[in-house]
Amino acid sequence: MSHNRTDPIESTTSQSYVELYSDLQEQSRQVAEATELNLLVERAKQIIADFSTREERIFTFCKETLSLDKVAESMLEHAPAVAGNDSVTYVASRIVACEGNITNLVAVTLTWVTHFLFIMRANYGHGKQPNLPSPIATPTMETTAQYILDGHRNRTGSLRDDLLLRDGYKCVVTGFADIAHPDGGELILECTHILRHALGHFDKDSHKSAVAIFDILVNFGRLKLDDLEDFKLLLDQPSNAFMQEPNVHASFDRFWWCLHPTEEENKYKFKFYRDKMVLFRFRPDLASNPYITFRDHSKDHTTENSKKRETASIALPDPRFLAIHAAVAGVLHMSGAGQFFDELLDKFNDTEGSTPVRTWDDLEHRINLGEARISAGQILIAVRGGGSAYS
């Protein structure tokens, strides 16, 4: 990869950028230590403004384009809602550490796109941390591998039962009842995960990707350090999920709406980005009551599932996870990354017989596989003298 390129970026592999991103960890730490936060933010904003005038800001993939300066601007804008100054420090220091080196700035923003935003958006259908990266907060390939090498293939079988009990067998947004409700219901509710399973799903060749994702989740999302040790299990805990009516579930998964905290514990306010009428159709009082409150209803009903459980309460959705989801929703819409991803996912998720794209590595694999098939077909055509490669 050239360090002096002036043309828009066209890439079918993100690993070279991930390596540069990882190399900047120590420099980012030094920048954060040496600079007051307000000055750090102002420098970051100026770097972004300069970036917006450069051709290198344009990332092109499968003929779709995204302005990386908008991604940087959006990440900085929505960082305060995640973990306040801690998240802002992470974003600003990463940007400032790239000052004077456009390739590094591309690497940072592109890593945010491919190893955080895309994974949060794909596959539709996490106490205060230290401000600075550390060997624990930013795990090495070796320490990360022991947590995620096998991926997250087996979901906890009891999760749906626990959520139905906790949420009272009802959609927490609309109040519609699941068919398993003791008093009867008409719908099969969806189990909505706040953080994607793909965040903990990697094979033996994806350690670098895993390290980058965890670095972002810990330093931007401010997940607790002990979350990483059981991250696969964490993704399938009640704290990372709730029950929803299928249409409402789909719109949440697409980041068309999100939840912002209020002063009252476990009470959140809706924020909409698209298709607001989806929720209004199922919840007519939303205009006058744009709130949702999570409660544990596990003791409200006596069922076979409740008899199998101990009397301990079931954890409510974790505010940290909802804050990450809300920030991602804001970044996706402010930067245009949401539409960029939608165009890509429409191309690769709708292929008959294919599995959903889960990670950027999956997407690149499909692109490269498609190119290999085209090349093989062209060879066959040449050998056959112009006949169809598939005849």
N, C-alpha and C positions, 0 to 999 in steps of 0.2 A: 504493500500500500504506500503510495507516494505521500510525502509530508508537504508537498508544494502544489497540490492540485488546486485548480481554480474552477473546475467544471462541477456541475451538480453531482451529488453522490449517486451512484448506481451500484448496489451491493447485493450479492446473494450469499454472503456470509457475514455474520456479526461478530465472530469470535475475535478477530483482530482488534475491533473496537472495545470489546470487553476486556482484553488484556491491557490496553491503554488505560481504561477506566480503573482497573485494579492497581496499576502502577502509580496512579495519582493519589492513593490513599494517604501516604505519609505527607506529601506536599499539601494536601487539603488540611490535614491536622495542624501543620505548622502555620498555615494561613489563618485558620480559626483561632489559634492561640495568640497570634501576633496582632490581631485586628479587632477593634470594637465592633459589635454587631451592627450598629447603624451605619458605620463606615463600610463594613463588609457588604451590606445590602446595596448601598449606593454604588460601590465598585461593580458589583454583580450586574446591576441594572445598566450601567454604562457599557459593560462588556456585551450584554445582550443587545443593546442598541447598535453597537458597532457590528455585531454578528448579523443583524437584520439587513445590513447593506451588502453582505457577502454572498456570492453565488454558492459557496460551500454549504450554506444553511439548508439548501433544498435536498431532501432525501427522496430518491426515486426508487420504487420497488414495484416490479410487475406493472409498470406504466402508471402507477399511482404516485402522487407526490405529497410530501409533508414538509412544512417549514419548521426546522428544528429550533429556530429562535423563538417561535411561539410556544414550543414545548418548554424551553427554559423559563420563559416569562410566566407561563402558567404554573409550573412547579413552584416558583418563588412566590407567586400570588396566593396559592392555596396551602402552602406549607404551614402557616400559623394555625390553621384549623385542625391540624393533625396533633401536634405536640408543642405548639407555641414556638418559643425561641430556639428550642432544640432542633426542630425540623427546619426552621429558617436557616440556622447556622450550617446545617448539613448541605442544603441546596446552594446557599450563597458561597460557601467555602469551596465546594466542588467547581463552581463556575469561575471564581476568582483564581483558583489554582491553575486554570487554563489560560490565564491572561497572556497574550502574546503568542499563543500557539493554537491556531485554528483547528488543527487536526485533533488535539486533545479535547477541545470544546465539542467538536463533532462526536468524538468518542463518548463523552459523558452524556450528552443529550440523546445520542442514539442508543446507548445502553439503557437509559430511562425508558425509551420507547419500546425497545425489543424485550427487555428483561424485567419490566415492571408493568407498564401500562398495557402492553399487548396481552400479557398473561392474565391480568385482571379482567380484561375485556373479552378474551377468547373463550371458547368452549361454553357458550351460552346455551340453551335448549334442552389484632393480632397481638409504678414507681418511676420515676425519672431516670433516664439513662445519662451517662456521661456525654458531653457534647461531641466528643472526638472519637474517631474510630479506634478500636483496640484489637488485640489478637483474638479476644473472645467475641466482641461485638461484630467484628469482621472476620468470621472463621476462615481458617485455611482450607485448602482442598482436602487435607487428610481428616481434619475434624468434621468438616461438613459431610464427607463421604459416609461416615459411620451412621449419620442420621438419615440420609436420604438415598443411599445407593440403590435400595430396592424399590424406591418410589412409593407412591401411595395407591397401591392397587386394590387393597382390601378395605372397604369402608366398614366402620363400626356398625354391626347389624342392628343394634338397639337404638341408634340415633333417632330414627323416625318415631319409634314408640315413645322415646323420652320427650321429643318435641311435641307430639300430639298431647301427651299428658300435661306438659308444662304450659302449652298454649291453649289448653282447654278444648282440644279437638277442633279449633277454629282458626281461620285465617286471621292473623293479628291485625291486618289492615281493614278487611271488609267485614269480618265477623261471620263469613260463610262457614258452615259446618262440614267436616269431613264425614264420609260415609261410616267411619268407625265411631262416630260420636255416640255415646250411650243412649241418647234420645233420638238418634237418627240424623242423617245428613245426606246430601245429594251429590257432593263433589269428592274427588280424590285430590286433596291438597298437595302442593309441591313443597319439598324441603329445600329452602333457599339458603345456600352457603354465602356468607358475607365475603370471605376470602376464598379464592379459587383452590381446588384440589391441585391444579397444575403447579402451584407455588411449591409443592412438596413432592413433585413427581419428576424424577430424573433417572436416567440410566447411567451406566458406568462411564459413558463418554461425555457426560454433561456436568462434570464437577465445576468447571470454570463458570458456567452459566449459573449453577446453584450458588456459588460464592457471591457472584454479583447480585443475585436476587436477595440473598440474606443481608448483604451489606445495605441494600436500599431499604428493606423492611425494618432493619434494626435502627438505621440512622435517620431515615425519613419517617418511618412509621413508629419508631420508638417502642418496638416490642421488647418485652423483658428478656433478659439473657437466657433464663431457664426455659423460655418458650422454644428455643431452637433445639433443645435436646429431645423434645417430644413433639416436634413440629408436625409430623405426619398425623399423630393422634390428635393434636390440637385442632387440626382442620376439620375433624369430625366430632368435635365436642358440641354440646348445646350452646356454648358461648359463641360459637361461630355460625349459628343457623337459627332460622325460625320458619314457621309454616305460612304459606301464602296460597291464595287462589291462583290457578295456573297463569292467567293473563297478567295479573299483577306481578307474579314471580318473574315472568319473561321481561317485563319492562324494567324491573329492578336489576335483573341480570345484564340488561343492555345499558345500564347506567342512565336511564332516562329520568330517574328520580332517585333521591337519596334522603338520608335522615341526618338532621343536625341536632345536637344536644340542647336542652333548655336548662334552666336553673334547677328544675325538679329532677331528682334522680330517676333514671330509666324512662324519662319522658323525652320525646324527640319531635322535631317539627319537620314536615315534608318540604323538600325543595325540588322543583320540577325543571327539567331541561327539554323534554319532548313528551308528546302524547299525554298531556295532562288529563285529557278526557277519558283515558283508559281507567284511571282511578275514580274519576267522578262518576263514571257509569256504574261502578260497583259500590261506590260509597258516596251517596248524594250529599251527605253533610260535610264533605271535605272542605268546602269553601268557608264555612263558619267554624269548623273545628279541624284545622290542619295539623293535628297532632296524633301521635301514637304513644302509648305507654305499655311497656313490657311488664308482665306480672307472671308469677309462678302459680298456675292453676292445678298443680299436680295432686292436690288434696281435695279438689272440688268433686271428683267423680271416683267411684269405686268400680274398677274394672279388673279384668284378668291381668292387664299390664301393670296397673297400679299395685295389685297384690304382690306381684313379683319384685317390686322395688322396695328398697329400704325407705325409711321415713325421711331421709335427707332431701332437702330441696334441690331443684334442678337449676343449674346456672342460667342466668339471663344473658342475652346478647352482650358481648363485651364492647363497651364504648370505644375502645381503641380500634377495634376492627371496623366499627361503623364510621369512625372518623377517617380511617384510611379509605374506605369505600367512597365516602362523600368527597374527599379531596381528589380521588381519581376521577370521579364523575365531573368535577369542576375542570380538571385539567383536560380531560377528553373533549369536552365541549368548547372550552376557551381556545384550545390550541388547534382544533380541527383533527386531532388524532382519532377521535371517535369515528368520524366519517371515513377517514383513511383506512382504519381497521375494518370497518363495515364493508368497504369495497373489496378488500383482500379476502375477508372471510366469506363473502358471497361467492368468490371464485373457487374457494377450496373447501368449504364446508358443505356445499350442496351437491358435490359429485356423488352420483349413485354408488352405494356400496362402500363409500369411504367413511372413516371415523372422523369426528370433529378435530380440528386443529387445536392443540392444547398449548403449545409454546412456539416461540419464534424458531427454535431449532426444528420443530415439526414442520413449520411452514417452509423453511429453507430446504429441508429434506424433500418435500414434495416438489418444490421448484426444480431442484437438481435432478430428481427422479424424472420429472417431466421432460427436462432438457435431454437426459440420457435416452429416453424413449424416442424423442424426436431424432436424435443423432442415429440411433439404431435403425429407425425407420428410413432415414435418408440413405443409409448404407445399403439396406435391402432393396430400396428403389433403384439405386445405382447398379447393384448386382443383377437385378431382374430386368434392367433396361427400361425403367420408367413405370413399371407396374406398381400397384398399391402395395405398400408394405404390409398390409393386413389382409390382403386378398387370399 
